[in-house]
Amino acid sequence: MSCILVCGVPASGKSYMARQLSDILGIPMFSKDDIKERLFDTVGFRSREEKVALGVGAMEIMYYAAGQVLSGGGSVILENNFETASIPGIMGLLERFSCRTVTVELTGKAEVLYRRFLERDCSPERHRGHVVNTCYPEQPGQAESRQPISFEQFVEGFTRRGMAGFDIGGPRIVVDVTDFEKVDCAAVAERVRELM
């Protein structure tokens, strides 16, 4: 029984990697952003504070779902921008089920990840709930205009929050995703399997 954490800075490809590992290893995967999107669409938000509360709720739902899998003796993959504030929740889950953990951290050149971050937020495929902060669903004629954050703000944000180098102990696999086309997800999955 193992809990595989897929973490890293924003726009590093965590969701893609977690889905690949789930498919290859046959282990269920839960993503905080996937849960948040369902909450955005069913509950919505009318302020930054409400949006943050939905994020907290999404984490609790993710831990609950993981606990259901672990309580049945299964393994699970959790994907998120895990950060220092995530440690108590994860440690509580791991201690409750006495499971082994493997962390897969995606990292790369900050300049490249920043460009991906900006491109992702401008993409029509990106759920608008992640992009806007004041109201979702957006009301007709009230589309929020948002200035992109600077490179310095991007780096300061993930550094201050402890996303880069996130570590709760146990085996870790660090994957450089600067050039994602060179990433061998099957090889990462095999390494995870060995560490489990």
C-alpha positions as CSV (number, residue, x, y, z in Angstrom):
1,M,0.0,0.0,0.0
2,S,1.6,3.3,-1.2
3,C,0.7,6.9,-1.6
4,I,2.5,8.5,-4.6
5,L,2.7,12.3,-4.5
6,V,3.2,14.1,-7.8
7,C,4.3,17.6,-7.0
8,G,6.2,20.6,-8.4
9,V,5.8,24.2,-9.3
10,P,2.9,25.5,-11.4
11,A,2.9,24.5,-15.1
12,S,5.4,21.7,-14.7
13,G,3.1,19.1,-16.1
14,K,2.0,17.4,-12.9
15,S,-1.5,16.5,-14.0
16,Y,-0.1,14.9,-17.2
17,M,2.5,13.0,-15.3
18,A,0.0,11.8,-12.7
19,R,-2.4,10.6,-15.3
20,Q,0.4,8.7,-17.1
21,L,1.5,7.1,-13.9
22,S,-2.0,6.1,-13.1
23,D,-2.5,4.5,-16.5
24,I,0.8,2.7,-16.5
25,L,0.7,1.5,-12.9
26,G,-3.1,0.9,-12.7
27,I,-3.4,3.0,-9.6
28,P,-6.2,5.5,-9.0
29,M,-5.2,9.2,-9.2
30,F,-6.8,12.2,-7.5
31,S,-6.0,15.8,-8.5
32,K,-6.8,18.8,-6.4
33,D,-7.4,20.9,-9.5
34,D,-9.8,18.3,-11.0
35,I,-11.8,18.5,-7.7
36,K,-11.7,22.3,-7.6
37,E,-13.0,22.5,-11.2
38,R,-16.1,20.5,-10.1
39,L,-16.6,22.8,-7.1
40,F,-16.2,25.8,-9.4
41,D,-18.9,24.5,-11.7
42,T,-21.3,23.4,-9.0
43,V,-20.8,25.9,-6.2
44,G,-18.9,28.8,-7.8
45,F,-17.4,31.7,-6.0
46,R,-18.0,35.5,-5.6
47,S,-14.7,36.5,-4.1
48,R,-11.1,35.6,-3.7
49,E,-11.8,34.4,-0.2
50,E,-14.5,32.0,-1.4
51,K,-12.2,30.7,-4.2
52,V,-9.5,30.0,-1.5
53,A,-12.1,28.2,0.6
54,L,-13.0,25.9,-2.3
55,G,-9.3,25.1,-2.6
56,V,-9.2,24.1,1.0
57,G,-12.3,22.0,0.5
58,A,-10.8,20.3,-2.6
59,M,-7.8,19.3,-0.5
60,E,-10.0,17.7,2.2
61,I,-12.0,15.9,-0.5
62,M,-8.8,14.6,-2.1
63,Y,-7.5,13.3,1.3
64,Y,-10.9,11.7,2.0
65,A,-10.9,9.9,-1.4
66,A,-7.3,8.8,-0.9
67,G,-8.2,7.5,2.5
68,Q,-11.0,5.4,1.1
69,V,-8.6,3.8,-1.4
70,L,-5.9,3.3,1.3
71,S,-8.4,1.8,3.8
72,G,-9.2,-0.9,1.3
73,G,-5.5,-1.8,1.0
74,G,-5.0,-0.1,-2.3
75,S,-2.4,2.4,-3.4
76,V,-3.2,6.0,-4.6
77,I,-1.6,8.8,-6.6
78,L,-2.2,12.4,-5.4
79,E,-1.4,15.4,-7.6
80,N,-1.1,19.0,-6.5
81,N,1.2,22.0,-6.0
82,F,2.0,20.5,-2.6
83,E,3.6,23.1,-0.4
84,T,4.7,23.6,3.2
85,A,1.1,24.2,4.3
86,S,0.2,20.8,2.9
87,I,2.5,18.9,5.2
88,P,0.1,18.4,8.2
89,G,-2.7,17.0,6.0
90,I,-0.5,14.6,4.1
91,M,1.3,13.5,7.2
92,G,-2.0,12.8,8.9
93,L,-3.1,10.7,6.0
94,L,0.1,8.7,5.8
95,E,0.2,8.1,9.6
96,R,-3.4,7.1,9.7
97,F,-2.9,4.4,7.1
98,S,0.8,3.6,7.8
99,C,1.5,3.6,4.1
100,R,4.7,4.0,2.2
101,T,5.2,7.2,0.3
102,V,7.0,8.0,-3.0
103,T,7.3,11.6,-4.1
104,V,7.7,12.5,-7.8
105,E,8.8,16.1,-8.0
106,L,8.7,17.8,-11.4
107,T,11.2,20.6,-11.8
108,G,12.9,22.6,-14.5
109,K,14.3,25.9,-15.6
110,A,12.1,28.6,-14.0
111,E,12.1,30.7,-17.2
112,V,10.7,27.9,-19.3
113,L,8.1,27.0,-16.6
114,Y,7.1,30.6,-16.4
115,R,6.4,30.8,-20.2
116,R,4.3,27.6,-19.9
117,F,2.4,29.2,-17.0
118,L,1.5,32.3,-19.0
119,E,0.6,30.2,-22.1
120,R,-1.6,27.9,-20.0
121,D,-3.6,30.8,-18.4
122,C,-4.3,32.2,-21.9
123,S,-5.3,28.8,-23.3
124,P,-9.1,28.3,-24.0
125,E,-8.7,24.8,-22.5
126,R,-7.8,26.2,-19.1
127,H,-10.8,26.2,-16.8
128,R,-11.7,29.9,-16.2
129,G,-12.2,29.2,-12.5
130,H,-8.4,28.9,-12.1
131,V,-7.8,32.2,-14.0
132,V,-10.3,34.6,-12.5
133,N,-10.4,35.6,-8.8
134,T,-13.5,37.7,-8.3
135,C,-16.4,35.7,-9.6
136,Y,-17.1,32.4,-11.3
137,P,-19.2,31.7,-13.2
138,E,-18.5,35.1,-14.7
139,Q,-21.5,37.2,-15.3
140,P,-22.3,38.5,-18.8
141,G,-20.3,41.7,-19.4
142,Q,-18.2,41.2,-16.3
143,A,-15.2,39.4,-17.6
144,E,-12.3,40.0,-15.2
145,S,-9.3,41.6,-16.8
146,R,-6.2,40.3,-15.1
147,Q,-2.6,41.3,-15.5
148,P,-0.2,38.3,-15.7
149,I,2.2,38.0,-12.8
150,S,5.8,38.9,-13.4
151,F,8.6,36.3,-13.6
152,E,9.8,37.5,-10.2
153,Q,6.4,37.1,-8.7
154,F,6.1,33.6,-10.2
155,V,9.4,32.5,-8.6
156,E,8.8,34.2,-5.3
157,G,5.4,32.6,-5.0
158,F,6.5,29.0,-5.4
159,T,9.7,29.6,-3.4
160,R,7.9,31.2,-0.4
161,R,5.2,28.6,-0.3
162,G,7.7,25.7,-0.4
163,M,6.6,24.1,-3.7
164,A,10.1,23.7,-5.1
165,G,11.9,20.9,-3.3
166,F,8.8,19.7,-1.4
167,D,9.8,16.8,0.8
168,I,8.0,14.8,3.5
169,G,10.7,12.2,3.8
170,G,10.8,8.9,2.0
171,P,12.0,8.1,-1.5
172,R,11.9,10.9,-4.1
173,I,12.2,10.9,-7.8
174,V,13.2,14.3,-9.3
175,V,12.2,14.7,-13.0
176,D,13.6,17.6,-15.1
177,V,10.7,18.7,-17.3
178,T,12.4,21.7,-18.9
179,D,12.0,19.8,-22.2
180,F,8.9,17.7,-21.6
181,E,9.3,15.8,-24.9
182,K,12.5,14.2,-23.4
183,V,10.6,12.9,-20.3
184,D,10.1,9.2,-20.3
185,C,6.9,8.6,-18.2
186,A,7.3,4.8,-18.5
187,A,10.8,5.0,-17.0
188,V,9.4,7.2,-14.1
189,A,6.6,4.7,-13.6
190,E,9.1,1.8,-13.4
191,R,11.2,3.7,-10.9
192,V,8.0,4.4,-8.8
193,R,7.2,0.7,-9.0
194,E,10.6,-0.3,-7.7
195,L,10.4,2.2,-4.8
196,M,6.9,1.0,-3.8
